[in-house]
Amino acid sequence: MVRADSPSGAIRFPDIKSGTSMRALQFCTLALAISGLAMPSLPALADNLNAVCSGNANALGVSRIVEIDTTGGPGFGSEQFKTYDFLQPGEVVLTFDDGPWPGNTPAVLKALHDQCTKAVFFPIGEHTLWRPELLRDVAAAGHTIGSHTWSHANLAKLDAVAAEAEIEKGFSAVQAALHEPGAPFFRFPGLRSTPEEIAYLGQRNIGAFSADFDSQDFKIHDPAKVISSVMTKLQKNGKGIILMHDFQHGTSIALPEILVELKNGGYKIVQVKAKSPVTTLAQFDADIAKQFGGAPSNAPPLASVVRTLDGPSFKDRFSAMR
């Protein structure tokens, strides 16, 4: 189900913008080949190149990349699922729920970029509808995007038809925003589910992501306490999939320090990607198109459609009124 350091394109370096850095890497690769020396491991290359992305040699970076085959709907995160644990001691997967949200999601993206590291985002479909460009920013930064239902409903209280619609509309909303399907990764709101819903994800070849521990940032709010919550629980567990929320303002403020403490504590970030994208269902794609009012995912941003023209200054208008 899980493959590390896949040679099939799982490793990407979207933040590298320096032609000099890339040429240097190519030169080193050629030199190693000529000399007969072994190439550095893919994780080592990831560490070196991630450091280039922000010019921060001490960046947290990404130490390892794993690829998830979601055939049959495997579950991850010990709070709900015990079968698959792909993390080694000291390894961490960063995850963020409930976005995208103005202000908070961009701040989270900046903190991750500054530390050259990656996360998994589980957006709410309705939030995606309101600000699709924010989710496109998440994708452009090279993060993995799954889904967190359409409206953050408690699926454990819904009948099968309603629960399935919540699941499917969430994925269709992500596809509409991104112009392409996201990852077949799903997180239940409140981590509440039924056996029937777990089975449905299996039929759809969608992986269920729980967490190894919850930051509780949706209750704490205070940035200093969010930092303490994350680091205390991580030190106790030794590793884990961490559940946070880019919807929460306190988390967006706390994240830069959390990442610094992860680095100082010797923790390693594991980036998680999907072997194949999710396959959305046509009926829900059509429903989302109506919700967006036609074809919003192809619509240009507001700033390019409506702009304020320069006019008379306040002083001139005031003088004209006298």
C-alpha positions in Angstrom: 0.0 0.0 0.0 2.9 2.4 0.8 6.0 2.9 -1.3 8.8 5.1 -0.3 10.9 7.2 -2.7 9.0 6.1 -5.8 11.2 6.5 -8.9 8.0 7.0 -11.0 7.9 10.8 -10.5 6.8 10.8 -6.8 9.7 13.1 -6.0 9.2 16.6 -7.3 11.0 19.8 -6.5 8.5 22.5 -7.5 10.1 25.2 -5.4 13.4 25.2 -7.2 13.7 28.3 -9.3 17.4 28.7 -9.5 18.8 27.6 -12.8 22.3 27.7 -11.3 21.2 25.3 -8.5 19.7 22.8 -11.0 22.8 23.0 -13.3 25.0 22.3 -10.2 22.9 19.2 -9.4 23.2 18.0 -13.0 26.9 18.5 -13.0 27.3 16.6 -9.7 25.1 13.8 -11.1 27.3 13.5 -14.2 30.5 13.7 -12.1 29.3 10.9 -9.9 28.4 8.7 -12.9 31.8 9.2 -14.5 33.7 8.5 -11.3 31.6 5.4 -10.7 30.5 6.6 -7.3 27.0 5.8 -6.1 24.4 8.5 -6.4 23.1 9.9 -3.1 19.8 8.5 -1.9 16.6 10.1 -3.0 15.9 11.4 0.5 19.4 13.0 0.6 18.7 14.7 -2.7 15.4 15.9 -1.4 17.0 17.4 1.7 19.6 19.2 -0.4 17.2 20.6 -2.9 14.5 21.5 -0.4 17.1 23.7 1.3 17.5 25.6 -2.0 13.9 26.5 -2.2 14.0 29.3 0.4 17.8 29.8 0.6 17.6 28.5 4.2 20.3 25.9 4.7 18.7 25.0 8.1 15.2 24.5 6.6 13.1 21.6 7.9 12.6 20.2 4.4 11.3 16.8 3.5 13.3 13.8 4.5 11.2 11.1 2.8 8.4 10.8 0.3 5.9 7.9 0.3 3.4 6.9 -2.3 0.1 5.5 -1.2 -1.8 2.9 -3.3 -5.4 3.4 -2.1 -6.9 0.3 -3.8 -9.4 -1.2 -1.4 -9.4 1.9 0.8 -6.6 1.5 3.3 -6.8 3.5 6.5 -4.0 5.4 8.2 -3.6 7.1 11.6 -3.8 5.1 14.9 -6.7 7.1 16.3 -8.9 5.0 14.0 -6.8 2.6 12.0 -4.0 0.3 13.2 -3.2 -1.8 10.2 -0.8 0.4 8.3 1.9 2.5 10.1 4.5 3.6 7.6 6.3 6.1 9.9 9.6 5.5 11.5 10.5 6.9 14.9 10.9 10.7 14.7 8.9 11.0 11.5 5.9 13.3 11.1 3.2 13.9 8.5 1.7 17.4 8.7 -2.0 17.6 7.8 -4.5 20.5 7.7 -8.3 20.4 7.7 -11.2 22.7 7.0 -9.7 25.1 4.5 -9.2 26.8 2.3 -9.7 30.1 4.2 -8.7 33.6 3.5 -5.7 34.8 5.5 -5.1 31.6 7.4 -4.4 29.3 4.5 -2.0 31.7 2.8 -0.2 32.1 6.2 0.1 28.3 6.5 1.5 28.0 3.0 4.1 30.7 3.7 5.2 29.0 6.8 5.6 25.7 5.0 7.4 27.3 2.1 9.8 29.1 4.4 10.8 25.7 5.8 10.8 24.0 2.4 8.4 21.4 3.6 5.1 19.8 2.5 1.8 18.7 4.0 -1.5 17.1 3.2 -4.6 19.3 3.0 -8.2 18.1 3.6 -10.4 20.9 2.4 -14.2 21.4 2.8 -16.1 21.5 -0.5 -18.1 24.6 0.4 -15.0 26.5 1.4 -13.4 25.4 -1.9 -16.4 26.8 -3.7 -16.1 30.1 -2.0 -12.4 30.6 -2.7 -11.2 28.1 -5.4 -8.1 30.2 -6.1 -6.8 29.5 -2.6 -6.9 25.8 -3.2 -5.1 26.3 -6.4 -2.4 28.0 -4.4 -2.1 24.9 -2.2 -1.7 22.7 -5.3 0.8 25.1 -6.9 3.0 24.9 -3.8 3.3 21.1 -4.3 1.2 19.9 -1.4 -1.2 16.9 -1.5 -4.9 17.7 -1.5 -7.5 15.2 -0.4 -11.1 16.0 0.8 -13.0 16.5 4.1 -16.6 16.2 2.8 -18.8 18.9 1.2 -20.1 20.7 4.3 -18.2 19.1 7.3 -21.3 17.2 8.3 -21.1 14.5 11.0 -21.3 11.5 8.7 -21.9 9.1 11.5 -25.4 10.7 11.9 -26.3 10.5 8.2 -28.0 7.8 6.2 -26.0 6.1 3.5 -27.3 8.2 0.6 -26.6 11.5 2.4 -23.1 10.4 3.6 -22.1 9.3 0.2 -23.2 12.6 -1.3 -21.1 14.5 1.3 -18.1 12.4 0.4 -18.5 12.6 -3.4 -19.4 16.3 -3.6 -16.3 17.1 -1.6 -14.0 15.4 -4.1 -16.0 16.9 -7.0 -15.5 20.4 -5.5 -11.8 19.9 -5.3 -11.7 18.8 -8.9 -13.7 21.8 -10.0 -11.3 24.2 -8.2 -8.1 22.5 -9.4 -9.1 21.7 -12.9 -8.0 18.2 -12.2 -8.8 15.5 -9.5 -7.1 15.6 -6.2 -5.7 12.7 -4.2 -8.0 9.8 -3.2 -7.4 10.7 0.5 -10.4 11.4 2.8 -10.7 12.5 6.4 -14.0 12.1 8.3 -15.1 15.3 10.1 -14.5 14.8 13.8 -13.0 11.4 12.9 -16.5 10.0 13.2 -17.5 7.2 10.8 -19.5 4.1 10.5 -18.4 0.7 9.2 -20.6 1.1 6.2 -18.9 4.4 5.3 -15.5 2.8 5.7 -16.6 0.1 3.4 -17.9 2.6 0.9 -14.5 4.3 0.7 -13.0 0.9 0.1 -15.3 0.3 -2.8 -14.3 3.7 -4.2 -10.6 3.0 -3.7 -10.3 6.0 -1.4 -7.8 6.0 1.5 -9.1 7.0 4.9 -6.8 9.3 6.9 -7.3 9.6 10.6 -4.4 10.9 12.8 -2.0 9.7 15.4 -3.0 12.7 17.5 -5.1 15.8 17.3 -3.6 19.2 18.0 -7.0 20.3 19.4 -6.3 23.7 17.8 -10.0 24.0 17.1 -10.5 24.3 20.8 -7.3 25.9 22.0 -7.0 28.9 19.6 -4.2 30.5 21.6 -1.0 30.1 19.4 1.3 29.4 22.3 -1.0 26.7 23.6 -1.3 25.2 20.1 2.5 24.9 19.9 2.6 23.3 23.4 -0.2 20.9 22.5 1.5 19.7 19.3 5.0 19.3 20.7 3.9 17.7 24.0 1.9 15.1 22.2 4.6 14.5 19.6 7.2 14.0 22.3 4.9 11.5 24.0 4.2 9.6 20.7 7.6 9.9 19.2 6.2 10.2 15.7 2.8 10.7 14.0 0.3 12.1 11.6 -0.6 15.4 13.1 -4.1 16.8 12.7 -4.2 20.6 12.5 -6.5 23.1 10.8 -5.6 25.8 8.3 -9.1 27.2 9.0 -7.9 28.2 12.5 -6.2 31.6 12.8 -4.3 30.5 15.9 -2.7 27.7 14.0 -1.6 29.9 11.2 0.2 32.0 13.7 1.6 29.1 15.6 2.9 27.1 12.6 6.2 28.9 12.0 7.3 28.2 15.5 6.0 24.6 15.4 8.1 24.0 12.3 11.2 25.4 14.0 10.7 23.2 17.1 10.2 20.2 14.8 13.6 21.0 13.2 15.3 21.6 16.6 13.8 18.4 18.0 15.3 16.4 15.2 11.9 15.4 13.7 11.7 14.5 10.0 8.9 15.4 7.7 7.4 12.7 5.4 5.6 13.9 2.3 2.6 11.7 1.3 1.4 11.4 -2.2 -1.1 9.2 -4.0 -0.3 6.6 -6.6 -3.3 7.7 -8.7 -5.8 10.6 -8.5 -9.3 10.1 -7.3 -12.0 9.3 -9.8 -14.9 11.5 -9.3 -18.5 10.6 -10.2 -20.2 12.5 -13.1 -23.5 13.1 -11.3 -21.7 14.9 -8.4 -19.4 16.8 -10.8 -22.6 18.1 -12.5 -24.1 19.1 -9.2 -21.0 21.0 -8.2 -21.0 22.8 -11.5 -24.4 24.1 -10.7 -23.3 25.0 -7.2 -20.5 27.1 -8.7 -23.0 28.8 -11.0 -21.8 27.3 -14.2 -18.1 27.0 -14.7 -16.5 28.9 -11.8 -13.3 26.9 -11.9 -12.5 28.4 -15.3 -13.5 31.9 -14.3 -10.8 34.6 -14.1 -10.2 36.1 -10.6 -12.3 39.1 -9.5 -9.3 41.5 -9.8 -9.0 40.9 -13.5 -12.7 41.3 -14.1 -13.5 44.4 -12.0 -11.1 47.2 -11.2 -11.3 50.6 -9.7 -10.3 53.4 -12.1 -8.4 56.4 -11.0 -10.7 59.3 -10.5 -10.7 62.8 -9.1 -8.9 63.1 -5.8 -10.9 63.7 -2.7 -9.6 67.3 -2.6 -10.7 67.9 -6.2 -14.1 66.4 -5.5 -14.5 68.5 -2.4 -13.6 71.7 -4.3 -16.1 70.9 -7.0 -18.8 70.6 -4.4 -18.2 74.1 -2.9 
